[in-house]
Amino acid sequence: MSEDLKFANENEAMQHLADVTGKQIIIASKRTATSSKYPELDTIAKKIADDTARTINKAVKEVESEMPYKTQYVLEEAIKILEGMV
């Protein structure tokens, strides 16, 4: 018997899929910078975001935790830390 799963957002659903399958999942942001005033800086931001997502996915894969949404948690904590640093 299958159970219907409900998620608050796409990130939760994708994290659940990653946890269940054990595979890394990187979701490209729906926000694009095509109309940005500063495309020269968008390139840097996209590179940092890509590197960060890959680092988080790789790191949390190795960690046992009761937290069901490990990647989301690590991302949110990293953002908090970076906000304080910049």
Order of alpha helices (4+ residues) and beta strands (2+ residues): alpha-alpha-alpha
